[in-house]
Amino acid sequence: MITAEQFQKEVDLIIANAIREDVGDGDHSSLSCIPETASGKAKLLVKDDGIIAGIDFAKQVFAYVDPKMKVEVLIEDGATVKYGDIAFYVTGSSQSILKSERLVLNAMQRMSAIATKTKSFVDLLEGTNTKILDTRKTTPGLRALEKWAVKIGGGENHRFALYDMIMLKDNHIDFAGGITKAINKTKSYLKETGRDLKIIVEARSLEEIKEILKSDGVYRILIDNFNYEDTRTAVALIDSKCLTESSGGINEKTIRKYAECGVDYISSGALTHSVYNMDLSLKAV
């Protein structure tokens, strides 16, 4: 997994690029009618129910745009919110508040939606030993924020990208000439390059699981698109030799049943690719 320092660098890049994209050579709407010396105050108004996420990110945006702005946080990341709640107040240069507004809202609306959906999955898993994972099915350029939101919602992050964990999926296996060849080549590559990366291998059948188990050094087996009965059989076959993960179209209606099969993790791309933004507004007060 990536380090906290690497993750923060990703967040910093998102902020810098988003402000570049949105502001360009100036916020001419504000520059044309708001005096440079004007100061103001705005509130983050919640207009929906769910889990709030992105408060800390908003603070970073305001600090990037204008370090003199002050944020008074009333509701922390991960809290349950309802229509009419005020999450924070921001005071400072009116021009700076307006320059920051859209990035703060765009990010917080999406992050809150992801955190809300993740929390609903976490609640469905209550009482089991199974944890929910996100995937790499994220919005290009916004992965750090979306994975951050999953954590805020009580889920866990899968690998961040292609560089921090080995994941041998169906295409890797087929291109490499089979499961055993793919695993052996991977282990040799890691040894030759001096990398210490965990290995996950995807299985499409019980026979593939049996073949994976013949190799040492596999951290987790991805039990992909199995039905409940075969998932239970797969978990019994693996029998704590490595961790287990179910994936493949698992949704709110099926997640509990897959968890009850005994898997350690369930991964769901829906946490990040199938959400509806939470309604939030930044209003002058």
N, C-alpha and C positions, 0 to 999 in steps of 0.2 A: 504494500500500500504506500501511497505517497506520504511524505512528511507534512507536518503542519506548515513548515516554511514553504514547501512547494505549493501547497494548497493556497496559501495567502498570496503567493505570486500570481496564481491563476485569477484570484479575485481582483487583485490590483490591475491585471491586464483587462479584465472585463470592464472595470470602472473607467479606465483611461480610454479604451476603445469606444465605449458607449457614449461618453461625453464628447469625444472627437466626432463621432457619427452624428450626434444630435445638435451640437452647438456650432461646429464648423468655425467660421471666422467671427462668430458672435451671435448672441440671442437678440436679434434685431427688434423683435416684438417688444422685449423689455427695455432694450437700450433706447428705443424711440420714444417711450412714454413714461418710464420710471427713472427718477433722478438717481444718479450714482450714489448719492449720500442717503437715500431713503432706507429706512429700516422697517422691518415688519415681523409678523408672527403668523405661523400657520399650524394647523392641527391635522394629524392623520386620522381621518374619520373612517370607521369600519361600517360598511353597508351590507354586511353579509354575516352568516354564522360559520364558525369553523375554528381552525388553528392558525394563529398569526405566525408568520415567519418573515424574516428579512429586516427586523428591527436593527440588529447589529450591522447589517449591510448598509442600511440607510444612513446610519451614523458615519460609516466610512465614506459614503458618497458625499455627504455634506462636508466632511472634513477635507476631502479631496478638492471640492469646488471652492470652498472658502473655510479655512481653519478657524475663522472667527465666529462662525455660526455655533449656536448652542442648542443642544437637544435635551429636552426633558422627557425621559421615558416613563410612561405610566403603565404599560403592559409589556412584559418581556416575551421574547421568542418562545414559542411552544405553548403559550397560554390559550385557553379556549376563549373565543370572543363572540360577541353577538352584535346585531345591528344597533348602531348608535354609540358603540364604544369609541373612545378616543385613545389611540395607541401611544401617541407622543405629541409634543409641541416642539417646533423649531423656531428659533428667533435669530435675527441677524439681517444682513443686507437683503432687501427685497429682490434685487436682481439675482443674487446668489440662490435664494429660495426657489425662484422661478426657473433658474437654470438647472437645478437639481431635480425639480418636481417629476418630470416624466420618467427619468431613469429609476427613481425611488419607487414610483407607482408600478411601472412595468415589472420590475423585479419582485416587489413585495406581493403583487397580485398573483403572480405565477408561483412564487415560493410558498405562499400561504395555501394555494390550491393543492400543491404537491404535499405539503405537510398535513393538510386535512385528509387527503386520500390515504396517505401512509398511516395516519393515526387510525383510520377506519379499518385498515388491514391488521394493524397491531392489535386492535380490540378484538377482532375475529379470531386471533391466535391465542388469546388469553387462556391460560390454564394448560397450554401445550409447551413443549420445549423447543418449538420451531420459531426461527426468527425470519423476518422479511428483509429481502435484499432488493436494491435497485439494479439497474443494468446500464449499459452504454447507450441505450436508446434515449438520448437526451438531445436537447436543442443545440445545434452546433454553435460553439462559442459561449454557451451558458452552462456548461456541465458542472462547474464548481458550485454555482448557485443552486442548481437543481439537486445535486447530491447533498449539499448543505441542508436543503429543505427536507430531504428524506430523513436525515439525522434529527432534525428538529421535531419531526413527526413521530419519532420513536423507532424508525427503521435503522437498518445498517447499510453501509456502502459496500458494494461489490468492488472489484478492481476499478480504479479511476480511469485507466486508459489501457492502451496496448502495451505500455512499457513497464507497468508495475506488477504484473502477474501473467503467468502463462495460462492460456485457456485453449485447449485443443478441441475445436469443434468439428462438426461433420466434414466441412470442406478441408480443414487441415489434415484430418485423418485420411480422407480420400486422396488428396494430393500427395501425401507422404507415403501412400501405399499400404495403409492399414494402421490399426491402433498400436500394436507393439512397436512397429517401425517408428511411428510418430513419437511415442514416449521415449524410446531409446535415443533417437536423434535429438530430442529436446534435452535429455539429460546430458548428452555429450556436448551440446551447444552451451549449456549453462556452465559446465565444467571448464570448457575451453575459454569462455569469455569471463569467467570469474564472477558470474552473476548469481545471486541468491534469490531466486524467484519461486514462489509456490506454483505448483502445477495442478490445474483442474482439467479433467478429461470428460468430454460429453459421451454419453452412452445412448444409443438408439434402440437397444434391445437388451434382454437379459443375457444373451450370448456375449454381447459386447462387454457387459459388466464383468462377466466371468473372465474375459480376456484381459481387461484392465487390471483385475485383481492379481494377475500373474506377475505384474510389474511392481517393483518397489518405488517409493518416492512420489506417489500420487497423493496430493493433499486433499482433494475433494472430487467426488464423482458427480457429474451433472446428469440427473435422471430426466431425460428430455422427452416430453410428450408421452409419458406412460399413463395407463389407466390406474385406478386405485389398487386393484389386485396385484398388478405387476409391480407397482411402486412398493407395496408391502413386501413382495418377494425380493425385490432388489435390496431393500433395507436389510432384510434378513441375510441375504448373501454377503453383503458388505460387512455387516456385523462388527462395526466399530473399527474396521481396518483403516478407514479414512472417513472423512466427513461426507455427508450426503446433501444434495440440493435438487429440489424439484423445480421444473420450469416448463413453459409451453402452454400459453393460453389460460393460465390459472387466474380466476377472477373471484369476486366477492362470494359467489355462490359455491365455489369449489375449494377455496383455500383451506377451510377448516378440515375438510375430508382428507386433503393431501397432508396436512399437518398431522392428522391422526394416524397416518401411515408410518410415522416415526422419523421423517426426514429432519435434518438439522436446520436446513434453510429452504426457503421458497423465494425464488427471484421473479420479479414482475416488472416488465417494461412499462406496464400501464401506470405505474406510480408517477412516471415523468412524461409519458407521451400521450396520455389520455386524461387530461384534467381540464376543468373550466375555471378560469381565473376568478379569484375572490374579488368582490366589488369593494374597492377602497378609493378614497378621495383625499387630496391634500387641499385644505380650504383655509383661506386667510381668516384671521380672527381679529 
